[in-house]
Amino acid sequence: MRFKDKVIVVTGGGQGIGRAIAQGFAGEGGKVVIADIDTEAGMESEQIIQARGQCARFIETDVADETAVKLLMEVIERDFGRLDVLVNNAGISYKGNILTDPVAQWDRVVGVNLRGAYLCSKYAAPSLIRYQGNIINIASTRALMSEADSEAYAASKGGLLAMTHALAVSLGPAVRVNAISPGWIEVRDWQKRSRAETPVHSFEDASQHPVGRVGKPEDIAHACLYLASSEAGFITGINLVIDGGMTIKMIYAE
Ligand code: NAD
C-alpha cells in the first residue's frame, strides 16, 4: 500500500494505458482522479475501481483547455486537499502527410500531448511542491525513432522528454519529474466496453521484441508505481524506455 491516502491524477485514465495506471495506484491505496475527455470511458474506469472497494473519481477534462485544467486542479484541492502524483498520460496518436495535412492537426496533437502536459504540470505544481510529489510524463519511443508521416506526434513526444528534464530542474528538489517512453503497448482490450476488442498478434509481432512479446498496459503501470514511490527518490529527469527491447534491436533488410 505504497500510496495509501495519496492523491494521484491520471490524465487519459479512462482507457488504455491510463486505465491500467489508475488501477495500479488505486490498488496500492491511492485516491485516483481520472481526468479524461471521454465521459463514457472515464465513468467506466471509475466504476471498475470503485467496484473493488477502492477510491476513484472521474472528472471530465480536456487537458488542452487551460480553463478546464485550472478547474480540475481547483476541484482536487477543494475535495481532496492535496495532490501527490500527476501522470501526464492523455495523448492522441496521429499520422498525416506534411504536404496535404491541415496545420490544425499539428496544433491539436501538440496541443493535447505537449501543451496539455505543460498545463497540467503548471497548475498541479503548487500542490506537488507542498506535498513533495512527483510528475510522470508518458512519452513514446517515437520521440527517438520514426515512421513516415508522424511529425506532430514525434515532435510532441520529443518535446515532452525535453520538458521532463527542464521541469525536473525547475521544480526540484521538492518535486521529481520523470518520463516513460512506451514502445508497442497493446491497448485494444483496455478500451471502454463499446470499443474493446480481443487482440491477436502474429509471430512477427512478438518476435521483433527481444523479450518475445508485445507490451501490456500493466508493464507501464508497474513502472509508474515505482517511479512515483519513495524507492525512486534518487531518480529525476530520466526517460525510462519500456519497449521489450524493440528500439535496441538492429534490423537489416534480407
Ligand atoms: P488510448 O487512446 O487507449 O487512451 C488515451 C486516453 O486519453 C483516452 O481515454 C482518451 O479519451 C484520453 N484523451 C485523449 N485526448 C484527451 C484530452 N484532450 N484530454 C483528456 N483526455 C484525453 O491510448 P493509449 O495507447 O493508452 O495511450 C496512452 C498514452 O501512451 C498516450 O500519451 C500515448 O501517446 C502513449 N503511448 C502509447 C503507446 C501504445 O502503444 N499504446 C506507445 C507509446 C506511447
py3Dmol code that shows the C-alpha trace and the ligand (Angstrom):
import py3Dmol

protein = """\
ATOM      1  CA  MET A   1       0.000   0.000   0.000  1.00  0.00           C
ATOM      2  CA  ARG A   2       2.696   2.481  -1.083  1.00  0.00           C
ATOM      3  CA  PHE A   3       0.145   5.196  -1.949  1.00  0.00           C
ATOM      4  CA  LYS A   4      -2.246   4.972   0.994  1.00  0.00           C
ATOM      5  CA  ASP A   5      -4.089   8.313   1.318  1.00  0.00           C
ATOM      6  CA  LYS A   6      -2.055   9.878  -1.501  1.00  0.00           C
ATOM      7  CA  VAL A   7      -3.898  11.673  -4.293  1.00  0.00           C
ATOM      8  CA  ILE A   8      -2.958  10.819  -7.860  1.00  0.00           C
ATOM      9  CA  VAL A   9      -4.247  12.370 -11.086  1.00  0.00           C
ATOM     10  CA  VAL A  10      -4.048  10.243 -14.220  1.00  0.00           C
ATOM     11  CA  THR A  11      -4.909  12.171 -17.364  1.00  0.00           C
ATOM     12  CA  GLY A  12      -6.431   9.980 -20.050  1.00  0.00           C
ATOM     13  CA  GLY A  13      -7.176   7.442 -17.308  1.00  0.00           C
ATOM     14  CA  GLY A  14     -10.457   6.378 -18.908  1.00  0.00           C
ATOM     15  CA  GLN A  15      -8.997   3.645 -21.052  1.00  0.00           C
ATOM     16  CA  GLY A  16      -5.812   2.135 -22.436  1.00  0.00           C
ATOM     17  CA  ILE A  17      -2.546   2.597 -20.563  1.00  0.00           C
ATOM     18  CA  GLY A  18      -4.075   5.301 -18.352  1.00  0.00           C
ATOM     19  CA  ARG A  19      -6.769   2.914 -17.126  1.00  0.00           C
ATOM     20  CA  ALA A  20      -4.102   0.428 -16.032  1.00  0.00           C
ATOM     21  CA  ILE A  21      -2.107   3.187 -14.329  1.00  0.00           C
ATOM     22  CA  ALA A  22      -5.227   4.374 -12.475  1.00  0.00           C
ATOM     23  CA  GLN A  23      -5.967   0.796 -11.329  1.00  0.00           C
ATOM     24  CA  GLY A  24      -2.357   0.338 -10.237  1.00  0.00           C
ATOM     25  CA  PHE A  25      -2.373   3.386  -7.944  1.00  0.00           C
ATOM     26  CA  ALA A  26      -5.866   2.613  -6.588  1.00  0.00           C
ATOM     27  CA  GLY A  27      -4.741  -0.961  -5.834  1.00  0.00           C
ATOM     28  CA  GLU A  28      -1.975   0.423  -3.616  1.00  0.00           C
ATOM     29  CA  GLY A  29      -4.303   2.620  -1.559  1.00  0.00           C
ATOM     30  CA  GLY A  30      -4.223   5.799  -3.666  1.00  0.00           C
ATOM     31  CA  LYS A  31      -7.149   8.146  -4.238  1.00  0.00           C
ATOM     32  CA  VAL A  32      -7.188   8.336  -8.010  1.00  0.00           C
ATOM     33  CA  VAL A  33      -8.613  11.154 -10.093  1.00  0.00           C
ATOM     34  CA  ILE A  34      -9.297  10.119 -13.666  1.00  0.00           C
ATOM     35  CA  ALA A  35      -9.159  13.208 -15.897  1.00  0.00           C
ATOM     36  CA  ASP A  36     -10.371  12.259 -19.354  1.00  0.00           C
ATOM     37  CA  ILE A  37     -12.165  13.953 -22.238  1.00  0.00           C
ATOM     38  CA  ASP A  38     -14.251  10.800 -22.883  1.00  0.00           C
ATOM     39  CA  THR A  39     -17.118  10.599 -20.378  1.00  0.00           C
ATOM     40  CA  GLU A  40     -18.104   7.009 -21.179  1.00  0.00           C
ATOM     41  CA  ALA A  41     -14.537   5.760 -20.743  1.00  0.00           C
ATOM     42  CA  GLY A  42     -13.905   7.865 -17.655  1.00  0.00           C
ATOM     43  CA  MET A  43     -17.046   6.742 -15.844  1.00  0.00           C
ATOM     44  CA  GLU A  44     -16.407   3.105 -16.707  1.00  0.00           C
ATOM     45  CA  SER A  45     -12.862   3.312 -15.406  1.00  0.00           C
ATOM     46  CA  GLU A  46     -14.091   4.990 -12.194  1.00  0.00           C
ATOM     47  CA  GLN A  47     -16.732   2.277 -11.683  1.00  0.00           C
ATOM     48  CA  ILE A  48     -14.264  -0.597 -12.161  1.00  0.00           C
ATOM     49  CA  ILE A  49     -12.058   0.791  -9.383  1.00  0.00           C
ATOM     50  CA  GLN A  50     -14.954   1.625  -7.060  1.00  0.00           C
ATOM     51  CA  ALA A  51     -16.409  -1.884  -7.531  1.00  0.00           C
ATOM     52  CA  ARG A  52     -13.175  -3.219  -5.973  1.00  0.00           C
ATOM     53  CA  GLY A  53     -13.796  -1.043  -2.897  1.00  0.00           C
ATOM     54  CA  GLN A  54     -11.025   1.330  -3.938  1.00  0.00           C
ATOM     55  CA  CYS A  55     -11.082   5.091  -4.422  1.00  0.00           C
ATOM     56  CA  ALA A  56     -11.568   6.736  -7.835  1.00  0.00           C
ATOM     57  CA  ARG A  57     -13.242   9.872  -9.104  1.00  0.00           C
ATOM     58  CA  PHE A  58     -13.805  10.794 -12.747  1.00  0.00           C
ATOM     59  CA  ILE A  59     -13.586  14.462 -13.722  1.00  0.00           C
ATOM     60  CA  GLU A  60     -14.283  15.251 -17.364  1.00  0.00           C
ATOM     61  CA  THR A  61     -11.345  17.301 -18.652  1.00  0.00           C
ATOM     62  CA  ASP A  62      -9.797  18.335 -21.938  1.00  0.00           C
ATOM     63  CA  VAL A  63      -6.135  18.714 -20.994  1.00  0.00           C
ATOM     64  CA  ALA A  64      -5.563  21.101 -23.901  1.00  0.00           C
ATOM     65  CA  ASP A  65      -8.067  23.573 -22.409  1.00  0.00           C
ATOM     66  CA  GLU A  66      -6.387  25.862 -19.863  1.00  0.00           C
ATOM     67  CA  THR A  67      -9.643  26.791 -18.113  1.00  0.00           C
ATOM     68  CA  ALA A  68     -10.614  23.122 -17.739  1.00  0.00           C
ATOM     69  CA  VAL A  69      -7.192  22.164 -16.338  1.00  0.00           C
ATOM     70  CA  LYS A  70      -7.260  25.047 -13.838  1.00  0.00           C
ATOM     71  CA  LEU A  71     -10.703  23.948 -12.706  1.00  0.00           C
ATOM     72  CA  LEU A  72      -9.556  20.307 -12.414  1.00  0.00           C
ATOM     73  CA  MET A  73      -6.754  21.266 -10.028  1.00  0.00           C
ATOM     74  CA  GLU A  74      -9.071  23.578  -8.047  1.00  0.00           C
ATOM     75  CA  VAL A  75     -11.632  20.785  -7.596  1.00  0.00           C
ATOM     76  CA  ILE A  76      -8.882  18.387  -6.443  1.00  0.00           C
ATOM     77  CA  GLU A  77      -7.597  20.971  -3.943  1.00  0.00           C
ATOM     78  CA  ARG A  78     -11.151  21.623  -2.661  1.00  0.00           C
ATOM     79  CA  ASP A  79     -12.301  17.985  -2.443  1.00  0.00           C
ATOM     80  CA  PHE A  80      -9.091  16.109  -1.615  1.00  0.00           C
ATOM     81  CA  GLY A  81      -6.963  18.889  -0.094  1.00  0.00           C
ATOM     82  CA  ARG A  82      -3.721  17.659  -1.635  1.00  0.00           C
ATOM     83  CA  LEU A  83      -2.030  16.272  -4.756  1.00  0.00           C
ATOM     84  CA  ASP A  84       0.907  13.852  -4.655  1.00  0.00           C
ATOM     85  CA  VAL A  85       1.336  12.478  -8.176  1.00  0.00           C
ATOM     86  CA  LEU A  86       0.481  13.788 -11.642  1.00  0.00           C
ATOM     87  CA  VAL A  87       0.635  11.291 -14.512  1.00  0.00           C
ATOM     88  CA  ASN A  88       0.511  13.135 -17.834  1.00  0.00           C
ATOM     89  CA  ASN A  89      -0.747  10.219 -19.902  1.00  0.00           C
ATOM     90  CA  ALA A  90      -3.517  11.734 -22.080  1.00  0.00           C
ATOM     91  CA  GLY A  91      -2.458  11.632 -25.690  1.00  0.00           C
ATOM     92  CA  ILE A  92      -3.661  11.246 -29.235  1.00  0.00           C
ATOM     93  CA  SER A  93      -1.710   9.318 -31.809  1.00  0.00           C
ATOM     94  CA  TYR A  94      -1.809  10.697 -35.295  1.00  0.00           C
ATOM     95  CA  LYS A  95      -0.359  10.102 -38.755  1.00  0.00           C
ATOM     96  CA  GLY A  96      -0.669  12.685 -41.512  1.00  0.00           C
ATOM     97  CA  ASN A  97       1.258  13.754 -44.608  1.00  0.00           C
ATOM     98  CA  ILE A  98       3.006  17.119 -44.204  1.00  0.00           C
ATOM     99  CA  LEU A  99       2.260  18.049 -47.843  1.00  0.00           C
ATOM    100  CA  THR A 100      -1.509  17.719 -47.516  1.00  0.00           C
ATOM    101  CA  ASP A 101      -2.338  17.846 -43.836  1.00  0.00           C
ATOM    102  CA  PRO A 102      -4.092  20.895 -42.369  1.00  0.00           C
ATOM    103  CA  VAL A 103      -1.920  22.733 -39.853  1.00  0.00           C
ATOM    104  CA  ALA A 104      -4.804  22.444 -37.388  1.00  0.00           C
ATOM    105  CA  GLN A 105      -3.930  18.741 -36.977  1.00  0.00           C
ATOM    106  CA  TRP A 106      -0.432  19.657 -35.792  1.00  0.00           C
ATOM    107  CA  ASP A 107      -1.939  22.179 -33.385  1.00  0.00           C
ATOM    108  CA  ARG A 108      -4.328  19.616 -31.862  1.00  0.00           C
ATOM    109  CA  VAL A 109      -1.748  16.811 -31.477  1.00  0.00           C
ATOM    110  CA  VAL A 110       0.868  19.113 -29.953  1.00  0.00           C
ATOM    111  CA  GLY A 111      -1.898  20.896 -28.027  1.00  0.00           C
ATOM    112  CA  VAL A 112      -3.035  17.716 -26.274  1.00  0.00           C
ATOM    113  CA  ASN A 113       0.213  15.748 -25.995  1.00  0.00           C
ATOM    114  CA  LEU A 114       2.639  18.549 -25.078  1.00  0.00           C
ATOM    115  CA  ARG A 115       0.733  21.715 -24.162  1.00  0.00           C
ATOM    116  CA  GLY A 116      -1.726  19.581 -22.174  1.00  0.00           C
ATOM    117  CA  ALA A 117       1.094  18.117 -20.089  1.00  0.00           C
ATOM    118  CA  TYR A 118       2.527  21.613 -19.585  1.00  0.00           C
ATOM    119  CA  LEU A 119      -0.830  22.990 -18.421  1.00  0.00           C
ATOM    120  CA  CYS A 120      -1.421  20.103 -16.008  1.00  0.00           C
ATOM    121  CA  SER A 121       2.116  20.432 -14.614  1.00  0.00           C
ATOM    122  CA  LYS A 122       1.762  24.209 -14.227  1.00  0.00           C
ATOM    123  CA  TYR A 123      -1.497  24.084 -12.297  1.00  0.00           C
ATOM    124  CA  ALA A 124      -0.560  20.974 -10.279  1.00  0.00           C
ATOM    125  CA  ALA A 125       2.859  22.349  -9.311  1.00  0.00           C
ATOM    126  CA  PRO A 126       1.855  24.398  -6.216  1.00  0.00           C
ATOM    127  CA  SER A 127       0.288  21.352  -4.563  1.00  0.00           C
ATOM    128  CA  LEU A 128       3.022  18.958  -5.734  1.00  0.00           C
ATOM    129  CA  ILE A 129       5.659  21.280  -4.255  1.00  0.00           C
ATOM    130  CA  ARG A 130       3.762  21.420  -0.964  1.00  0.00           C
ATOM    131  CA  TYR A 131       3.481  17.618  -0.702  1.00  0.00           C
ATOM    132  CA  GLN A 132       6.918  16.710  -2.193  1.00  0.00           C
ATOM    133  CA  GLY A 133       5.164  14.949  -5.020  1.00  0.00           C
ATOM    134  CA  ASN A 134       6.179  13.915  -8.476  1.00  0.00           C
ATOM    135  CA  ILE A 135       5.239  14.020 -12.154  1.00  0.00           C
ATOM    136  CA  ILE A 136       5.399  11.196 -14.678  1.00  0.00           C
ATOM    137  CA  ASN A 137       5.136  12.077 -18.365  1.00  0.00           C
ATOM    138  CA  ILE A 138       4.104   9.302 -20.742  1.00  0.00           C
ATOM    139  CA  ALA A 139       6.150   9.967 -23.882  1.00  0.00           C
ATOM    140  CA  SER A 140       6.883   7.357 -26.584  1.00  0.00           C
ATOM    141  CA  THR A 141       9.754   5.595 -28.307  1.00  0.00           C
ATOM    142  CA  ARG A 142       8.551   7.677 -31.273  1.00  0.00           C
ATOM    143  CA  ALA A 143      10.369  10.571 -29.605  1.00  0.00           C
ATOM    144  CA  LEU A 144      13.549   8.652 -30.523  1.00  0.00           C
ATOM    145  CA  MET A 145      12.761   6.947 -33.862  1.00  0.00           C
ATOM    146  CA  SER A 146      10.162   7.383 -36.607  1.00  0.00           C
ATOM    147  CA  GLU A 147       7.937   6.029 -39.322  1.00  0.00           C
ATOM    148  CA  ALA A 148       6.891   8.413 -42.099  1.00  0.00           C
ATOM    149  CA  ASP A 149       4.084  10.936 -41.535  1.00  0.00           C
ATOM    150  CA  SER A 150       4.452  11.216 -37.788  1.00  0.00           C
ATOM    151  CA  GLU A 151       5.910  14.735 -37.408  1.00  0.00           C
ATOM    152  CA  ALA A 152       3.326  16.139 -34.993  1.00  0.00           C
ATOM    153  CA  TYR A 153       3.241  13.056 -32.747  1.00  0.00           C
ATOM    154  CA  ALA A 154       7.041  12.612 -32.727  1.00  0.00           C
ATOM    155  CA  ALA A 155       7.577  16.322 -32.011  1.00  0.00           C
ATOM    156  CA  SER A 156       5.010  16.300 -29.210  1.00  0.00           C
ATOM    157  CA  LYS A 157       6.723  13.349 -27.534  1.00  0.00           C
ATOM    158  CA  GLY A 158      10.236  14.701 -28.128  1.00  0.00           C
ATOM    159  CA  GLY A 159       9.065  17.945 -26.569  1.00  0.00           C
ATOM    160  CA  LEU A 160       7.696  16.026 -23.616  1.00  0.00           C
ATOM    161  CA  LEU A 161      11.109  14.439 -22.986  1.00  0.00           C
ATOM    162  CA  ALA A 162      12.797  17.851 -23.109  1.00  0.00           C
ATOM    163  CA  MET A 163      10.145  19.332 -20.835  1.00  0.00           C
ATOM    164  CA  THR A 164      10.725  16.456 -18.405  1.00  0.00           C
ATOM    165  CA  HIS A 165      14.356  17.350 -17.723  1.00  0.00           C
ATOM    166  CA  ALA A 166      13.577  21.081 -17.696  1.00  0.00           C
ATOM    167  CA  LEU A 167      10.801  20.582 -15.124  1.00  0.00           C
ATOM    168  CA  ALA A 168      12.981  18.261 -13.043  1.00  0.00           C
ATOM    169  CA  VAL A 169      15.465  21.109 -12.660  1.00  0.00           C
ATOM    170  CA  SER A 170      12.834  23.846 -12.185  1.00  0.00           C
ATOM    171  CA  LEU A 171      10.708  22.004  -9.619  1.00  0.00           C
ATOM    172  CA  GLY A 172      13.467  20.114  -7.784  1.00  0.00           C
ATOM    173  CA  PRO A 173      14.266  19.320  -5.056  1.00  0.00           C
ATOM    174  CA  ALA A 174      10.619  19.358  -3.945  1.00  0.00           C
ATOM    175  CA  VAL A 175       9.227  17.579  -6.997  1.00  0.00           C
ATOM    176  CA  ARG A 176      10.755  14.751  -9.048  1.00  0.00           C
ATOM    177  CA  VAL A 177       9.821  14.650 -12.737  1.00  0.00           C
ATOM    178  CA  ASN A 178      10.378  11.597 -14.953  1.00  0.00           C
ATOM    179  CA  ALA A 179       9.252  10.278 -18.316  1.00  0.00           C
ATOM    180  CA  ILE A 180       8.375   6.812 -19.528  1.00  0.00           C
ATOM    181  CA  SER A 181       8.644   6.026 -23.224  1.00  0.00           C
ATOM    182  CA  PRO A 182       6.469   3.036 -24.046  1.00  0.00           C
ATOM    183  CA  GLY A 183       7.060   1.035 -27.191  1.00  0.00           C
ATOM    184  CA  TRP A 184       4.269  -1.045 -28.686  1.00  0.00           C
ATOM    185  CA  ILE A 185       1.669  -1.481 -25.930  1.00  0.00           C
ATOM    186  CA  GLU A 186      -1.472  -3.454 -26.820  1.00  0.00           C
ATOM    187  CA  VAL A 187      -4.473  -1.471 -25.584  1.00  0.00           C
ATOM    188  CA  ARG A 188      -7.394  -2.882 -27.583  1.00  0.00           C
ATOM    189  CA  ASP A 189      -8.604  -4.974 -24.637  1.00  0.00           C
ATOM    190  CA  TRP A 190      -8.243  -1.959 -22.284  1.00  0.00           C
ATOM    191  CA  GLN A 191     -10.698   0.281 -24.165  1.00  0.00           C
ATOM    192  CA  LYS A 192     -14.185   1.256 -22.988  1.00  0.00           C
ATOM    193  CA  ARG A 193     -16.687  -1.612 -23.452  1.00  0.00           C
ATOM    194  CA  SER A 194     -18.245  -0.177 -26.633  1.00  0.00           C
ATOM    195  CA  ARG A 195     -14.835  -0.133 -28.320  1.00  0.00           C
ATOM    196  CA  ALA A 196     -12.890  -3.008 -26.754  1.00  0.00           C
ATOM    197  CA  GLU A 197     -11.527  -5.835 -28.929  1.00  0.00           C
ATOM    198  CA  THR A 198      -9.625  -9.019 -28.246  1.00  0.00           C
ATOM    199  CA  PRO A 199      -6.140  -8.526 -29.645  1.00  0.00           C
ATOM    200  CA  VAL A 200      -4.481 -11.029 -31.939  1.00  0.00           C
ATOM    201  CA  HIS A 201      -0.747 -10.913 -32.580  1.00  0.00           C
ATOM    202  CA  SER A 202       1.307 -12.627 -35.252  1.00  0.00           C
ATOM    203  CA  PHE A 203       4.577 -14.477 -34.667  1.00  0.00           C
ATOM    204  CA  GLU A 204       6.415 -11.493 -36.203  1.00  0.00           C
ATOM    205  CA  ASP A 205       4.658  -9.041 -33.851  1.00  0.00           C
ATOM    206  CA  ALA A 206       6.050 -10.910 -30.885  1.00  0.00           C
ATOM    207  CA  SER A 207       9.427 -11.933 -32.278  1.00  0.00           C
ATOM    208  CA  GLN A 208      10.533  -8.402 -33.242  1.00  0.00           C
ATOM    209  CA  HIS A 209      10.691  -7.778 -29.480  1.00  0.00           C
ATOM    210  CA  PRO A 210      13.773  -9.255 -27.746  1.00  0.00           C
ATOM    211  CA  VAL A 211      11.515 -10.176 -24.804  1.00  0.00           C
ATOM    212  CA  GLY A 212       9.314 -12.182 -27.219  1.00  0.00           C
ATOM    213  CA  ARG A 213       6.007 -10.395 -26.774  1.00  0.00           C
ATOM    214  CA  VAL A 214       4.089  -7.159 -27.354  1.00  0.00           C
ATOM    215  CA  GLY A 215       3.732  -4.849 -24.329  1.00  0.00           C
ATOM    216  CA  LYS A 216       0.786  -4.674 -21.927  1.00  0.00           C
ATOM    217  CA  PRO A 217      -0.604  -1.581 -20.143  1.00  0.00           C
ATOM    218  CA  GLU A 218       0.408  -3.193 -16.825  1.00  0.00           C
ATOM    219  CA  ASP A 219       4.068  -3.019 -17.947  1.00  0.00           C
ATOM    220  CA  ILE A 220       3.766   0.778 -17.919  1.00  0.00           C
ATOM    221  CA  ALA A 221       1.626   0.900 -14.766  1.00  0.00           C
ATOM    222  CA  HIS A 222       4.229  -1.062 -12.760  1.00  0.00           C
ATOM    223  CA  ALA A 223       6.945   1.401 -13.789  1.00  0.00           C
ATOM    224  CA  CYS A 224       4.732   4.375 -12.850  1.00  0.00           C
ATOM    225  CA  LEU A 225       4.207   2.934  -9.370  1.00  0.00           C
ATOM    226  CA  TYR A 226       7.948   2.526  -8.945  1.00  0.00           C
ATOM    227  CA  LEU A 227       8.884   5.990 -10.261  1.00  0.00           C
ATOM    228  CA  ALA A 228       6.211   7.656  -8.104  1.00  0.00           C
ATOM    229  CA  SER A 229       7.279   5.785  -4.951  1.00  0.00           C
ATOM    230  CA  SER A 230       9.912   6.773  -2.401  1.00  0.00           C
ATOM    231  CA  GLU A 231      12.022   3.824  -3.665  1.00  0.00           C
ATOM    232  CA  ALA A 232      12.771   6.026  -6.700  1.00  0.00           C
ATOM    233  CA  GLY A 233      13.737   9.012  -4.548  1.00  0.00           C
ATOM    234  CA  PHE A 234      17.124   9.455  -6.297  1.00  0.00           C
ATOM    235  CA  ILE A 235      15.633   9.355  -9.807  1.00  0.00           C
ATOM    236  CA  THR A 236      14.601  12.531 -11.610  1.00  0.00           C
ATOM    237  CA  GLY A 237      14.712  13.853 -15.159  1.00  0.00           C
ATOM    238  CA  ILE A 238      15.063  10.425 -16.762  1.00  0.00           C
ATOM    239  CA  ASN A 239      13.422   8.807 -19.765  1.00  0.00           C
ATOM    240  CA  LEU A 240      12.648   5.166 -18.969  1.00  0.00           C
ATOM    241  CA  VAL A 241      12.198   3.262 -22.239  1.00  0.00           C
ATOM    242  CA  ILE A 242       9.817   0.313 -21.815  1.00  0.00           C
ATOM    243  CA  ASP A 243       9.563  -1.408 -25.163  1.00  0.00           C
ATOM    244  CA  GLY A 244      10.560  -5.055 -24.757  1.00  0.00           C
ATOM    245  CA  GLY A 245      13.887  -4.145 -26.368  1.00  0.00           C
ATOM    246  CA  MET A 246      12.364  -3.143 -29.712  1.00  0.00           C
ATOM    247  CA  THR A 247      14.397   0.050 -30.111  1.00  0.00           C
ATOM    248  CA  ILE A 248      17.729  -1.595 -29.316  1.00  0.00           C
ATOM    249  CA  LYS A 249      17.298  -4.337 -31.923  1.00  0.00           C
ATOM    250  CA  MET A 250      19.232  -3.756 -35.147  1.00  0.00           C
ATOM    251  CA  ILE A 251      17.298  -4.663 -38.294  1.00  0.00           C
ATOM    252  CA  TYR A 252      18.935  -5.337 -41.693  1.00  0.00           C
ATOM    253  CA  ALA A 253      16.806  -5.907 -44.800  1.00  0.00           C
ATOM    254  CA  GLU A 254      17.028  -9.547 -46.023  1.00  0.00           C
TER     255      GLU A 254
END
"""
ligand_1 = """\
44
NAD
P -5.838 5.341 -25.646
O -6.406 6.060 -26.840
O -6.219 3.945 -25.390
O -6.142 6.193 -24.339
C -5.905 7.574 -24.330
C -6.881 8.228 -23.383
O -6.605 9.644 -23.410
C -8.355 8.052 -23.821
O -9.162 7.658 -22.755
C -8.743 9.432 -24.350
O -10.112 9.744 -24.177
C -7.841 10.335 -23.498
N -7.646 11.650 -24.110
C -7.394 11.932 -25.402
N -7.354 13.260 -25.594
C -7.587 13.825 -24.383
C -7.673 15.164 -23.923
N -7.550 16.191 -24.768
N -7.917 15.384 -22.617
C -8.077 14.342 -21.757
N -8.023 13.048 -22.136
C -7.769 12.810 -23.438
O -4.255 5.492 -25.810
P -3.062 4.673 -25.131
O -2.499 3.799 -26.188
O -3.468 4.110 -23.841
O -2.012 5.851 -24.913
C -1.815 6.472 -23.651
C -0.553 7.312 -23.722
O 0.555 6.454 -24.015
C -0.573 8.359 -24.819
O 0.084 9.515 -24.394
C 0.204 7.699 -25.940
O 0.788 8.640 -26.800
C 1.230 6.930 -25.151
N 1.823 5.794 -25.874
C 1.060 4.714 -26.220
C 1.662 3.640 -26.883
C 0.901 2.387 -27.294
O 1.489 1.546 -27.989
N -0.339 2.214 -26.872
C 3.021 3.707 -27.216
C 3.749 4.823 -26.848
C 3.143 5.861 -26.166
"""
view = py3Dmol.view(width=600, height=400)
view.addModel(protein, "pdb")
view.setStyle({"model": 0}, {"cartoon": {"style": "trace"}})
view.addModel(ligand_1, "xyz")
view.setStyle({"model": 1}, {"stick": {}})
view.zoomTo()
view.show()
